[in-house]
Each structure stands twice: as C-alpha cells, then as structure tokens.
Amino acid sequence: MTNFNSENSGEFDLIAKYFAPLARSTPGAFGLTDDAATISVPPGDEIVITADLLSAGVHFLADDLPVLIAKKALRVNLSDLAAKGAAAHGYLLSLALPRNLGGAWFEEFARGLREDQAEFGLSLLGGDTTATDGPLTVAITALGLLPKGTMIRRNGARPGDLVFVSGTIGDSRAGLSILKGEICDGAEHHRTQLVARYQKPAPRLGLGLRLRGLASAALDVSDGLLGDLAHVAEMSGVRICVEAERIPLSDALRICAGVTQSTVLRAATAGDDYEIAFTAPPDRREPILRAAADTATAVSEIGRVEAGAGVVLLDAEGKDIPVSRGGYTHF
C-alpha cells in the first residue's frame, strides 16, 4: 500500500487540503503523510480486497458532477465487498487527473467521498495521484473484513440451488440511455430515478453480511446479470437457468422503456446494476427472505441451478430465449 506521494509540492498541498481529512479517523493512515498505511485485523478475521478502475467516457460521463463521480467510484468497490459478505473497512484511492481541474472540482469530489465514508463506515488509507493528458481515471482498492473462511465465492453453486438477485435490474443502463438522449419516454421523476441508478449505485452491504452462511455462491452484477451469472456457472461447474419473467424490473424502467421481451433482454445483459446475484439451497429461502426484510432490500428468486454448463434465459413456456451476448465486455 502506498500513500499519496510526489516530488511536486503542489500535489502535497492538494492532498493535505482535500484528502488528508478523509483519513483522520484511521490512526494507521498517519494522515497520509507516510509511504504506507497499517491495518489492524481483529483476531479471527481476515481481509477481503477488491479493486475497480473507472474512466471518463467508459464508466461515467466526462461532465458528471465530481461528487457523483466520487460516490460511484467508491460504491462499485463496496458492491464487490457486499457480494463477498464483507464489512467495509477502508480504501486506497489513485487518480489520473486532467490538468484543467480546479479547486472547486476537488472540493466536490472530496465531499462525495466524505459523505459516503460517513454512510458506509470506512476511511481513506492512502493512494497516489498523477497528471494526465487523457481522461480522468479513478482507481479504488477497497478493503473489507469478515471471519476467516466465510467469504462467499463464485464456485459454490450446486444443482438444486435456487438463484436470487437483489434490487432491480436494467435501471442503470436505462439511466445512461436517458443521459444520451436515447430514451425520452416516462415522467420526469421516473427518468430521474433511472439516471440516479447509473450515477449513484447502492451497494448492498447490509444484505451481504446476512448472506454469509446462507448463499452458496455470489457476485455483484457489474457487467450484466446473465454475463456475471455465467462466471458462477463456470466456476461452479453447473448450468444456471434464469426465468425472464421473474427478473425484477422497476416501475420506472417499465414506464420509460416498456414491458417487452426486448426490454427484459436488454436489462438482463446491461451492466452497472451493482446488485448481488447469488445462489442458495431451497431450505435457505425463508432465512434469505427474512434477511432481505430485515435489511430493507428487495430480493427476487429468478431461477435455478442444474447439472450442465452455462447460463440460459427461459421464457414463460420454459423455452430458451436467444441471447447474443451475456453482458458488457471492455475488450
């Protein structure tokens, strides 16, 4: 772990003014004045580490508000921790910064991080900054804690398990389409809801903690529900069947995009949902629904796990719906 460092005194001023205050609650961060940070792990716990890199024009729009860019960058990492059943602890932040950003931008970016630190209970530990002639790039490495041996992996799904997903699917992609002017239907408040899902995802940390010992496999939905479930199927050596009619769609999406098979297919293959998709044995259905109710998180049963390989999307008659691609890919 490296803290912010540079030969440029201007960068030190930037760090001291906007980012060092974000590390004050963690003694091991040393106020971002050293080359590394220390982490004390409670006896019996272990650290979970995840990293995501977000670039302007790919993961967010270049003219998005800096407070929203900060929140999205942090929250997509927290979503990974949630899917593993980990409690958020801290994070490292690295920035490739265009040269034209001013103090007001940094102040709002830091505000976004500060607000989410307070909401989700974690602290900045360190990172790095550099200038770039390319797009703004935000890289975060998040660290979580959980009891040893309890992390929910991708490889635990077994034939007979049920398939679940939290929240609703497809909202974020619809929000991006609205920002691009591709969707114009629906009332303003519905359109605003969908845009908010794209710009400010909601990591399901509370639900994730409760899924430890219940879910047999889990991951966050970042590149598309079907594409991400394909990772579970591959790592577990099983076939996952998803029933199209059971995929949860929000009222806002139904109103703005219509309720058609193509809408469901777009939702099931779109990215940026940051919900938890998971499997569990049938006898854990009721405890899962209680966990959902206790954490005020909607959870839907959307399919089953069978012997075989891959992921299939089924219509109401149980027939395969052709899917050209399961989700978003960068390359």
C-alpha positions as CSV (number, residue, x, y, z in Angstrom):
1,M,0.0,0.0,0.0
2,T,1.4,3.4,-0.9
3,N,0.1,6.7,0.3
4,F,-0.1,9.7,-1.9
5,N,3.4,10.8,-2.9
6,S,5.1,13.0,-5.4
7,E,8.1,15.2,-5.9
8,N,5.6,18.0,-6.7
9,S,4.9,20.2,-3.7
10,G,1.6,21.3,-5.3
11,E,0.4,17.7,-5.1
12,F,1.2,17.7,-1.4
13,D,-0.9,20.8,-0.9
14,L,-3.7,19.1,-2.8
15,I,-3.5,16.0,-0.6
16,A,-3.3,18.0,2.6
17,K,-6.3,20.2,1.8
18,Y,-8.7,17.7,0.2
19,F,-7.8,14.1,1.0
20,A,-5.9,14.0,4.3
21,P,-9.1,15.0,6.2
22,L,-10.7,11.8,4.8
23,A,-8.1,9.7,6.7
24,R,-8.3,11.3,10.1
25,S,-10.4,8.6,11.7
26,T,-7.9,5.8,11.0
27,P,-4.6,6.1,13.0
28,G,-2.8,3.6,10.7
29,A,-3.3,6.1,7.8
30,F,-0.9,8.6,9.5
31,G,-2.8,11.5,8.0
32,L,-1.5,10.4,4.5
33,T,2.0,11.7,5.5
34,D,3.9,8.4,5.1
35,D,4.6,6.0,2.3
36,A,2.3,3.2,3.6
37,A,-0.5,2.5,6.0
38,T,-1.1,-0.2,8.6
39,I,-4.2,-2.2,9.2
40,S,-5.0,-4.0,12.5
41,V,-7.1,-7.1,11.8
42,P,-9.3,-8.4,14.7
43,P,-8.4,-11.9,15.9
44,G,-10.3,-14.5,13.8
45,D,-10.9,-12.1,10.9
46,E,-9.3,-11.8,7.5
47,I,-9.1,-9.0,4.9
48,V,-11.0,-9.0,1.7
49,I,-9.5,-6.9,-1.1
50,T,-11.1,-5.7,-4.3
51,A,-10.2,-3.1,-6.9
52,D,-12.1,-1.2,-9.7
53,L,-10.8,1.4,-12.1
54,L,-13.3,3.9,-13.6
55,S,-12.5,6.1,-16.6
56,A,-14.4,9.1,-18.0
57,G,-16.3,8.1,-21.2
58,V,-16.5,4.5,-20.1
59,H,-17.8,4.2,-16.6
60,F,-19.1,7.8,-16.2
61,L,-19.7,10.8,-18.4
62,A,-16.9,13.4,-18.5
63,D,-19.3,16.2,-17.4
64,D,-20.8,14.3,-14.5
65,L,-20.7,16.2,-11.2
66,P,-17.5,15.4,-9.3
67,V,-19.4,14.5,-6.2
68,L,-21.2,11.8,-8.2
69,I,-18.0,10.5,-9.8
70,A,-16.5,10.1,-6.3
71,K,-19.6,8.3,-5.0
72,K,-19.8,5.9,-7.9
73,A,-16.1,5.0,-7.8
74,L,-16.3,4.1,-4.1
75,R,-19.7,2.4,-4.3
76,V,-18.8,0.0,-7.1
77,N,-16.0,-1.3,-4.9
78,L,-18.3,-1.5,-1.9
79,S,-20.6,-3.6,-4.1
80,D,-17.9,-6.2,-4.5
81,L,-17.3,-6.3,-0.8
82,A,-21.1,-6.7,-0.2
83,A,-21.3,-9.7,-2.6
84,K,-18.5,-11.4,-0.7
85,G,-20.2,-10.9,2.7
86,A,-17.6,-8.4,3.9
87,A,-17.9,-5.4,6.1
88,A,-16.3,-2.2,4.6
89,H,-13.1,-1.1,6.4
90,G,-11.0,1.3,4.2
91,Y,-9.8,2.1,0.7
92,L,-6.9,3.3,-1.4
93,L,-7.5,6.0,-4.0
94,S,-5.4,6.6,-7.1
95,L,-6.2,9.4,-9.5
96,A,-5.0,10.2,-13.0
97,L,-6.1,13.9,-13.2
98,P,-6.5,16.1,-16.3
99,R,-4.6,19.3,-15.9
100,N,-7.6,21.6,-16.1
101,L,-9.3,20.6,-12.9
102,G,-9.6,23.4,-10.3
103,G,-10.1,23.7,-6.6
104,A,-13.9,23.6,-6.8
105,W,-13.7,20.2,-8.6
106,F,-11.5,18.7,-5.9
107,E,-13.7,20.1,-3.1
108,E,-16.8,18.5,-4.5
109,F,-15.0,15.2,-5.3
110,A,-13.7,15.1,-1.7
111,R,-17.2,15.9,-0.4
112,G,-18.6,12.9,-2.2
113,L,-16.0,10.6,-0.6
114,R,-16.6,12.2,2.8
115,E,-20.4,11.7,2.6
116,D,-20.0,8.0,1.6
117,Q,-17.4,7.3,4.2
118,A,-19.9,8.5,6.8
119,E,-22.7,6.5,5.3
120,F,-20.8,3.2,4.9
121,G,-18.4,3.4,7.8
122,L,-14.9,3.3,6.2
123,S,-11.9,5.6,5.8
124,L,-9.3,6.6,3.2
125,L,-6.0,4.8,3.8
126,G,-3.8,6.2,1.0
127,G,-3.2,6.1,-2.7
128,D,-1.5,8.1,-5.4
129,T,-2.0,10.9,-7.9
130,T,-0.7,11.8,-11.3
131,A,-1.4,14.3,-14.1
132,T,-2.6,13.1,-17.4
133,D,-3.4,14.4,-20.9
134,G,-6.0,11.7,-21.2
135,P,-9.4,11.2,-19.5
136,L,-10.0,11.4,-15.8
137,T,-9.3,8.0,-14.2
138,V,-10.3,6.9,-10.7
139,A,-8.9,3.7,-9.3
140,I,-10.0,2.5,-5.9
141,T,-8.9,-0.6,-3.9
142,A,-11.3,-1.4,-1.1
143,L,-10.6,-3.5,1.9
144,G,-13.2,-5.3,3.9
145,L,-13.2,-7.6,7.0
146,L,-15.0,-10.9,7.7
147,P,-14.5,-14.0,9.8
148,K,-11.9,-16.3,8.4
149,G,-13.2,-18.8,5.8
150,T,-16.6,-17.2,5.4
151,M,-16.2,-15.2,2.2
152,I,-18.9,-16.1,-0.4
153,R,-17.1,-17.2,-3.5
154,R,-18.3,-17.8,-7.1
155,N,-17.6,-21.6,-7.0
156,G,-20.2,-22.9,-4.5
157,A,-23.4,-23.2,-6.6
158,R,-24.7,-26.8,-6.8
159,P,-27.5,-28.5,-8.8
160,G,-30.8,-27.9,-6.9
161,D,-29.9,-24.5,-5.7
162,L,-32.1,-21.5,-6.3
163,V,-31.0,-18.3,-7.9
164,F,-31.7,-14.9,-6.4
165,V,-30.9,-11.2,-7.2
166,S,-31.3,-8.1,-5.1
167,G,-33.0,-4.9,-6.1
168,T,-34.0,-4.3,-9.7
169,I,-32.1,-5.0,-13.0
170,G,-31.5,-2.8,-16.0
171,D,-32.1,0.6,-14.4
172,S,-28.6,1.9,-14.7
173,R,-28.4,1.1,-18.5
174,A,-31.7,2.9,-18.9
175,G,-30.3,5.9,-17.0
176,L,-27.3,6.1,-19.3
177,S,-29.6,5.9,-22.3
178,I,-31.6,8.8,-20.9
179,L,-28.5,10.9,-20.4
180,K,-27.5,10.1,-24.0
181,G,-31.0,11.1,-25.3
182,E,-31.8,7.6,-26.4
183,I,-34.9,7.2,-24.1
184,C,-37.4,10.1,-23.9
185,D,-40.5,8.4,-22.5
186,G,-41.8,8.5,-19.0
187,A,-42.4,11.1,-16.3
188,E,-39.5,13.3,-15.2
189,H,-39.4,11.7,-11.7
190,H,-39.1,8.2,-13.3
191,R,-36.3,9.4,-15.6
192,T,-34.6,11.0,-12.6
193,Q,-34.8,7.7,-10.7
194,L,-33.1,5.8,-13.6
195,V,-30.3,8.4,-14.0
196,A,-29.6,8.2,-10.3
197,R,-29.2,4.4,-10.5
198,Y,-26.5,5.0,-13.1
199,Q,-24.7,7.8,-11.3
200,K,-25.1,6.6,-7.7
201,P,-25.4,2.8,-7.3
202,A,-26.5,1.4,-3.9
203,P,-24.1,-1.2,-2.5
204,R,-26.0,-3.9,-0.6
205,L,-23.6,-4.2,2.3
206,G,-26.3,-5.0,4.9
207,L,-27.7,-7.8,2.8
208,G,-24.3,-9.1,2.0
209,L,-23.4,-9.5,5.7
210,R,-26.6,-11.5,6.2
211,L,-25.9,-13.8,3.3
212,R,-22.8,-15.3,5.0
213,G,-23.7,-18.9,5.7
214,L,-26.8,-18.7,3.5
215,A,-25.6,-18.1,0.0
216,S,-23.7,-20.9,-1.7
217,A,-22.2,-18.5,-4.3
218,A,-22.4,-14.8,-5.0
219,L,-21.0,-11.9,-7.0
220,D,-22.1,-8.4,-7.8
221,V,-23.8,-7.6,-11.1
222,S,-21.5,-5.2,-12.8
223,D,-21.2,-6.4,-16.4
224,G,-24.8,-7.8,-16.8
225,L,-26.9,-10.3,-14.9
226,L,-26.5,-13.1,-17.4
227,G,-22.9,-12.5,-18.1
228,D,-22.0,-12.3,-14.4
229,L,-24.0,-15.5,-13.6
230,A,-22.0,-17.2,-16.3
231,H,-19.0,-16.7,-14.1
232,V,-20.8,-18.5,-11.3
233,A,-21.8,-21.3,-13.6
234,E,-18.3,-21.7,-15.0
235,M,-16.5,-21.6,-11.6
236,S,-19.1,-24.0,-10.0
237,G,-19.3,-26.4,-13.0
238,V,-23.1,-26.0,-13.3
239,R,-25.9,-24.7,-15.6
240,I,-27.9,-21.7,-14.4
241,C,-31.5,-21.2,-15.7
242,V,-32.9,-17.7,-15.4
243,E,-36.6,-17.2,-15.9
244,A,-37.1,-14.0,-17.9
245,E,-40.5,-13.1,-16.3
246,R,-39.0,-13.3,-12.8
247,I,-36.2,-10.8,-13.5
248,P,-37.2,-7.8,-11.3
249,L,-37.8,-4.6,-13.3
250,S,-38.5,-1.3,-11.6
251,D,-41.7,0.6,-12.3
252,A,-39.6,3.5,-13.7
253,L,-38.0,1.1,-16.2
254,R,-41.3,-0.4,-17.2
255,I,-42.8,3.0,-17.8
256,C,-39.9,4.5,-19.6
257,A,-38.8,1.5,-21.7
258,G,-42.0,-0.5,-21.9
259,V,-42.6,-4.1,-20.8
260,T,-41.4,-6.3,-23.7
261,Q,-39.1,-9.3,-24.1
262,S,-36.6,-7.0,-25.7
263,T,-36.7,-4.7,-22.6
264,V,-36.1,-7.7,-20.3
265,L,-33.3,-8.9,-22.6
266,R,-31.6,-5.5,-22.5
267,A,-31.9,-5.4,-18.8
268,A,-30.5,-8.9,-18.3
269,T,-27.4,-8.1,-20.4
270,A,-26.8,-4.5,-19.4
271,G,-24.0,-3.5,-16.9
272,D,-23.7,-1.2,-13.9
273,D,-26.5,-2.6,-11.8
274,Y,-24.3,-3.3,-8.8
275,E,-26.8,-5.7,-7.2
276,I,-26.0,-9.1,-5.7
277,A,-26.7,-12.2,-7.7
278,F,-26.5,-15.3,-5.6
279,T,-27.4,-19.0,-5.3
280,A,-28.6,-20.9,-2.2
281,P,-30.2,-24.3,-1.3
282,P,-34.0,-24.3,-1.2
283,D,-34.1,-24.7,2.6
284,R,-32.4,-21.3,2.9
285,R,-35.2,-19.5,1.0
286,E,-37.0,-18.3,4.2
287,P,-33.9,-17.1,6.0
288,I,-32.9,-15.2,2.9
289,L,-36.3,-13.5,2.7
290,R,-36.0,-12.6,6.3
291,A,-32.6,-11.2,5.8
292,A,-34.0,-9.2,2.9
293,A,-36.8,-7.8,5.0
294,D,-34.5,-7.0,7.9
295,T,-32.2,-5.0,5.7
296,A,-35.0,-3.4,3.7
297,T,-33.5,-4.9,0.5
298,A,-35.8,-6.4,-2.2
299,V,-34.7,-9.9,-3.2
300,S,-36.2,-11.9,-6.1
301,E,-36.0,-15.6,-6.8
302,I,-35.2,-15.7,-10.6
303,G,-34.2,-19.3,-11.4
304,R,-32.5,-22.5,-10.5
305,V,-29.2,-24.3,-10.8
306,E,-29.0,-27.6,-12.7
307,A,-26.3,-30.1,-13.8
308,G,-24.6,-28.9,-17.0
309,A,-22.9,-25.8,-18.1
310,G,-23.6,-22.2,-19.0
311,V,-26.5,-19.8,-18.5
312,V,-29.8,-19.9,-20.2
313,L,-32.7,-17.4,-20.3
314,L,-36.1,-19.0,-20.4
315,D,-39.5,-17.7,-21.5
316,A,-42.8,-18.4,-19.7
317,E,-43.1,-21.7,-21.5
318,G,-39.6,-22.8,-20.5
319,K,-38.1,-22.3,-23.9
320,D,-34.6,-20.7,-24.5
321,I,-34.6,-17.0,-25.4
322,P,-31.6,-16.4,-27.8
323,V,-29.0,-14.2,-26.2
324,S,-26.3,-12.8,-28.4
325,R,-24.1,-11.7,-25.5
326,G,-24.5,-12.1,-21.8
327,G,-23.1,-8.7,-20.7
328,Y,-20.7,-5.9,-21.2
329,T,-17.1,-6.5,-22.1
330,H,-14.3,-4.0,-22.2
331,F,-12.3,-5.7,-25.0
